[in-house]
Structures are given as structure tokens and as C-alpha cells.
Amino acid sequence: MAAASLEDVYLLRPLNDAPPTAEDKRHSKELEEFLRASGLYESLDEAILREEVLGLFYQLVQIWVKGVCRRRNLNVEDARAHVYTFGSYRLGVHGPGSDMDTLVVGPRYVLREMDFFGNEKHCLQYLLSQTPDITDIQPVPDAFVPMIGIKYKGVQIDVLYASLAMVTLPEQLDLSNHAVLRGCDEATVRSLNGCRVTDTILRLVPNQDVFRLALRAVKHWASLRGISSNVTGYLGGVNLAIMVAKICQLYPRAEASTVLLKFFILLKAWPWPRAIHLRVPEDHSMGLPVWDPRPGTRDSLALMPVITPAYPAMNSLYNVQRSTLEVMTAEFAAAAEVCTSFLRCRGGQPLDWDRLFMPVPFFTQHTFYIQIEVSADSEQDLVLWDGWVSSRIRRLVRNLEDHVRVRWVS
């Protein structure tokens, strides 16, 4: 028997490349109208404000980098940094009030520990604190991906930093080139990969407009069903983006409404722990840890692996536990049943999207609960304490799973 090709191993061949019907297109238009009526699209004024804030933030970053350059007695003329967006904003699926994920990329002499974080006058954190329209500054230097959270004119921005092994950054810097990872520590690689993964997803989907509409719909569904928190072992933004992109690859000419229906039907039957890949994983022999599901490895224990498409490939759903996998599997099955009924009843009638986008009846569905309350002496302490407690919920659930059947985590 001939060995399976890599395209077959990673399920990279389309299942159906038939063009959409007029009915498919009409259903996609109805889906978009439904999502707009649900308040999932920001206003023009908010979109303009985001662009304005990004421009102002970019100017602040240039002032900061040039200030650090002067402090190091280096040539200020060529000193520059770049600001990139990633996550839902870069994907084009953000909604009103959504956070903006940003990455600042600077030269090697501008360091995260000494220049990005800190209350000395040359630090970006200090500069942000002195800017009138910036409030709610929350530095998190010890996070898995270190960041500073801010509100700029009311827009929530999460700011990451990556220092590259370059004295001077070029005017145009392509982060998709894996060479930018050379000489970077793991925290910097993780910071860079937010942008690298987002941009790779956009490159790998056959139709970005179809992808965006389908992803916006799936994100809304996951939020309504209470399974959209990555920190508690459910689905986060990058996981959902990869999973929707996978369906787009399998049905490359499908309309968004079809992609949405196929999303649930395929995931109901997906043979976990078989991993979801968007392409054959790359190995550039740079010594970075990559997804490795061979027996005996930590990755071999993954319950629901969804692999990032940019080097170094990682499991974006490493937080999943037995209980959360059971909940998600049941939710996929219930949604698939609704979608299957849609496919059976098509024939000129509009689809009843309300049947799919039903809020979970949390307090009537379960009998016993454990409620955790978090309090602190100040709002700033509460944000940090709440984040720490939230990050430990999975450990609590894992311990509970050894004694009782955990049915939901929220």
C-alpha cells in the first residue's frame, strides 16, 4: 500500500469545491443581516476612533524608541520601531468595544525588562502614564506573553513587545519571514507569533470575506453558548480562527452560510485527538520547541489540538480538559443537529438563525454550582488578582475531575 501523502495526513485536500448557489448567497446575506441586527459590528465613528488611536500610539512609540536611543548614545536619525495589530482586529472580526491586540517591534538595544516595563522616564510604561488620554495602565511583566494593558481614549489596547536582533529596523519589516525569530528568547517568539499566526491564517484562507463572516458568526455562537473563554479551557479567538479557516480550506468556494453549517457538522464528527492543521508544519531547525505528538511527549496528551500555522507550530488549545472537551463536543453536536435540519429544509425559505444562536440556559441546565468571588482593596489590585485567580481555575477543575463529574466551567 502506498504511503499517505502529507496532504492526506494533514487533511489539506478540499472535500468539495463546488461553486455556491444563489440560495447559498442569499443565506449568507441573511446571516450578515442577522449579525448586524445582533450588534456585532462597530459604528463608523468607533472605527475612525480606533484608527486615530493607533496613529497616536505609533507616534508615542517612535518618541519612546528615540529617547532610549539617545540614552544609549546611539544615532537617533535611524531609530525606529514598528507597530502591528493582530487578533480579532487584524482579522477584521472585532466588534463594538473589543480589545485591540498590538505588537511593538524594536531594535536589539531596546529591551523589554529595562525599557518597555518600568517607571523610569525612559520606559514606555512611564511615557504611557504621562499621556493625558491614556488610563487604566496594567503592566503584566510575568505573564506567559508579557504585556501592558491600556485604555487610549476609551479604546482598550493590549501592548506586547519584541526586540529583534537588529541595530536598525528596516522601514518595511516582514514578520512572516522566520529569520526575525533568530536570537529571540521564547517570550519574544510568543509575542511575535501573535502577528505571524494571524497573518498566516489570512494568507491560507481561499476567500477572506467568507472567512470573516463565518468566523464572526462562530465567535457569536461560542459566546452565547458560554464556551468562548480560552483561559478556562474553552475556545479562544485564535482557536476559532484556525478551525473556521480549516472549513474554508475544505470548502474553498463555499459561501459563509455554508461554511458555518459545515463547521458544526464536521466538528461534531471530528476524531479528537486528531489535530487540526492548516498546512504541513514547518521546521526551520532553529531549536525552538514545536508541536510534537509522538508517544511519551507532553503534546501526546493533548485532548483537542488545534495547531498554529506559523513556525514554531504550537497547540493553541492546550488548556482543554476532559470536562471542557465534553461540553464543547455536546455543543457541536447540538449545533450540528440544527444545521442538518437547515440543510434538509432548504428550498427558498430563509433560515431561522435564532435557532442556532440561542443563549445557553445555564442556571436551569444545572443543579449544583461552585461560585468563586474575588475582591481586593483597589481596582488596580482587583484586575491583577482577578487575572491570577482566573488563570488557576483550570487547576481547580482538573482536581475536581478526579472526584466528581464537572459539567460546565464558566
SVG drawing of the C-alpha trace seen along z (x, -y; Angstrom):
<svg xmlns="http://www.w3.org/2000/svg" viewBox="-40 -65 67 67">
<polyline fill="none" stroke="black" stroke-width="0.4" points="0.0,0.0 1.4,-3.4 2.2,-5.8 -0.3,-8.5 0.8,-12.0 1.3,-14.9 -1.8,-16.5 -3.8,-13.4 -2.1,-13.1 -3.0,-16.7 -6.3,-16.7 -5.4,-19.5 -7.3,-18.5 -10.8,-20.1 -13.8,-17.9 -16.0,-19.9 -15.0,-22.7 -18.4,-23.2 -19.4,-26.9 -22.2,-28.4 -25.8,-28.5 -28.0,-31.6 -29.7,-30.2 -26.3,-30.0 -25.5,-33.6 -28.9,-34.7 -28.5,-32.8 -25.1,-34.5 -26.6,-37.9 -29.3,-37.0 -26.6,-35.8 -24.8,-39.1 -28.0,-41.0 -28.8,-38.8 -25.3,-39.5 -25.6,-43.2 -29.0,-43.3 -27.4,-41.5 -25.0,-44.5 -21.8,-42.7 -20.4,-45.4 -18.9,-48.6 -20.1,-52.0 -18.2,-54.2 -17.3,-56.6 -15.8,-53.8 -13.8,-52.5 -12.4,-56.0 -11.5,-56.4 -9.6,-53.1 -7.6,-54.3 -6.9,-57.7 -5.7,-55.9 -3.4,-53.6 -1.8,-56.6 -1.3,-58.4 0.1,-55.3 2.5,-54.8 3.8,-58.4 4.3,-57.7 6.3,-54.5 8.6,-56.5 9.2,-59.1 10.0,-56.3 12.5,-54.4 14.3,-57.6 14.5,-58.5 16.1,-55.1 18.4,-55.6 19.7,-58.9 20.1,-57.4 22.4,-54.7 24.3,-57.4 23.3,-55.9 22.3,-57.6 18.8,-58.8 18.2,-59.5 17.7,-55.8 16.0,-54.8 12.5,-53.4 10.0,-50.8 7.1,-49.2 3.6,-48.7 1.5,-45.8 -2.0,-44.6 -3.2,-41.0 -6.1,-39.1 -9.7,-39.9 -8.9,-43.5 -6.3,-42.3 -8.6,-39.5 -11.5,-42.0 -13.9,-40.3 -13.8,-42.7 -17.0,-44.2 -18.0,-47.3 -15.8,-47.8 -13.4,-44.9 -9.8,-45.0 -7.1,-45.7 -4.0,-43.5 -0.9,-45.3 2.8,-44.3 5.6,-46.8 8.8,-45.6 12.0,-47.4 15.8,-47.1 18.0,-45.0 19.2,-47.8 15.6,-48.5 14.9,-45.8 11.6,-44.5 12.8,-44.4 14.7,-47.7 12.9,-49.9 9.4,-48.6 8.3,-48.0 9.2,-50.4 8.5,-53.8 11.8,-55.4 11.4,-58.3 12.9,-56.4 10.5,-53.5 7.4,-53.1 5.3,-52.3 6.2,-55.7 5.6,-57.5 2.1,-56.0 1.4,-57.0 2.2,-60.6 -0.1,-60.7 -3.3,-62.6 -5.7,-60.4 -4.3,-57.1 -5.8,-55.5 -6.1,-52.1 -2.4,-51.1 -1.9,-47.5 1.7,-46.1 1.9,-42.3 5.6,-41.6 5.4,-38.0 2.6,-36.8 3.2,-33.9 3.2,-36.7 4.3,-39.9 2.2,-42.9 0.9,-46.3 -2.8,-46.9 -4.0,-50.4 -7.1,-52.4 -6.4,-55.1 -9.3,-57.5 -11.5,-54.7 -10.2,-52.0 -8.7,-49.0 -5.3,-48.1 -3.0,-45.2 0.6,-46.1 3.2,-43.4 6.9,-44.0 9.5,-42.2 13.2,-43.2 14.8,-41.9 18.5,-41.1 18.9,-44.2 20.6,-47.5 18.4,-49.3 15.0,-48.1 14.3,-48.4 11.4,-50.7 9.5,-47.7 9.7,-44.7 8.0,-41.4 7.3,-39.4 6.3,-36.3 10.0,-35.8 11.1,-33.2 14.5,-34.9 13.1,-37.5 13.0,-34.8 16.8,-34.3 18.3,-35.3 14.9,-35.7 14.0,-34.3 10.8,-32.2 8.8,-35.2 9.7,-37.2 8.9,-34.4 5.5,-34.1 5.0,-37.8 5.9,-37.8 3.8,-34.8 0.6,-36.6 1.1,-38.6 2.7,-35.7 -0.2,-33.3 -2.9,-35.9 -1.3,-36.9 -0.6,-33.3 -4.3,-32.4 -5.4,-35.2 -3.0,-34.0 -4.2,-30.4 -7.9,-31.0 -9.3,-31.0 -11.7,-33.9 -11.1,-36.4 -14.6,-37.9 -16.2,-34.5 -13.8,-33.6 -14.6,-36.8 -18.3,-36.5 -18.2,-32.8 -15.7,-33.5 -17.8,-36.4 -20.8,-34.1 -18.9,-31.2 -17.5,-33.7 -21.0,-34.9 -22.3,-31.4 -19.5,-30.4 -20.1,-33.5 -23.8,-32.7 -23.2,-29.1 -20.7,-30.0 -17.6,-28.3 -15.6,-31.3 -13.0,-31.5 -9.6,-30.1 -8.3,-30.6 -10.9,-28.2 -10.3,-25.6 -12.7,-26.6 -12.4,-28.3 -10.4,-31.5 -10.1,-33.8 -7.1,-32.1 -8.5,-28.6 -11.8,-29.6 -10.0,-31.4 -7.9,-28.3 -10.9,-26.0 -13.1,-28.2 -10.1,-28.6 -9.9,-24.8 -13.5,-24.6 -12.8,-27.3 -10.0,-25.2 -12.1,-22.1 -14.9,-24.0 -12.8,-26.7 -15.7,-28.1 -18.4,-27.9 -20.4,-30.9 -20.1,-31.9 -23.5,-30.4 -22.3,-27.0 -19.0,-27.3 -20.9,-27.9 -23.2,-24.9 -20.2,-22.6 -18.2,-23.9 -20.6,-22.3 -21.3,-19.2 -17.6,-18.4 -16.6,-19.2 -19.3,-17.0 -17.7,-14.1 -14.0,-15.2 -11.9,-12.3 -10.2,-14.1 -7.4,-14.0 -6.5,-14.2 -5.0,-17.6 -6.4,-20.3 -3.8,-21.7 -4.0,-24.5 -0.8,-23.3 2.2,-20.9 4.2,-22.1 7.4,-23.9 10.7,-23.0 13.4,-25.6 15.9,-23.9 16.2,-27.0 16.0,-25.0 12.6,-26.3 10.0,-24.0 7.4,-22.8 4.3,-20.7 5.4,-17.1 2.7,-14.5 5.0,-11.5 4.2,-9.0 5.8,-10.0 5.8,-13.7 3.7,-16.3 1.9,-17.1 0.8,-13.4 -1.5,-14.1 -3.4,-16.9 -7.2,-16.3 -8.2,-18.8 -5.1,-20.0 -5.6,-22.9 -2.2,-23.8 -1.0,-27.3 0.1,-27.6 3.2,-29.7 6.6,-28.4 7.1,-27.3 3.8,-25.3 2.1,-25.0 -1.1,-23.7 -3.3,-26.7 -5.9,-24.7 -3.5,-23.2 -5.9,-24.4 -8.6,-21.9 -9.6,-19.4 -11.9,-16.4 -14.8,-18.3 -14.5,-21.2 -14.0,-18.9 -17.2,-17.1 -19.1,-20.3 -17.7,-21.5 -18.4,-18.2 -22.0,-18.3 -22.4,-21.9 -21.0,-21.0 -23.4,-18.1 -26.5,-20.2 -25.5,-22.9 -24.9,-20.2 -28.4,-18.9 -29.8,-22.4 -27.6,-22.9 -28.5,-19.5 -32.2,-20.4 -31.3,-23.6 -29.8,-21.6 -32.9,-19.3 -35.4,-22.2 -33.7,-24.5 -35.9,-25.5 -36.3,-29.2 -37.2,-29.8 -34.9,-31.9 -33.0,-30.1 -34.1,-30.6 -30.8,-31.8 -32.3,-32.3 -32.5,-28.5 -28.7,-28.3 -27.8,-31.4 -29.6,-30.5 -28.1,-31.6 -27.2,-28.7 -29.8,-28.2 -27.0,-28.0 -29.0,-28.3 -31.8,-26.0 -29.5,-23.4 -27.5,-22.6 -28.4,-22.0 -25.1,-22.4 -22.5,-25.2 -19.3,-26.4 -19.0,-30.2 -15.7,-32.0 -15.8,-35.6 -12.7,-37.8 -12.2,-41.0 -9.4,-43.5 -8.6,-46.8 -8.3,-48.8 -9.5,-48.5 -5.9,-48.0 -5.3,-45.2 -8.6,-43.6 -7.6,-43.4 -4.3,-41.7 -5.8,-39.4 -8.8,-38.5 -6.4,-37.6 -4.3,-35.4 -7.4,-33.6 -8.8,-33.1 -5.5,-31.6 -5.8,-29.0 -9.4,-27.9 -8.2,-25.1 -6.1,-23.6 -9.2,-23.6 -11.3,-22.0 -8.6,-19.4 -8.5,-18.5 -12.3,-18.3 -12.4,-16.0 -10.7,-13.3 -13.7,-13.2 -16.8,-14.4 -18.2,-14.9 -17.7,-18.5 -20.4,-19.6 -19.5,-23.2 -16.8,-25.8 -17.7,-29.5"/>
</svg>
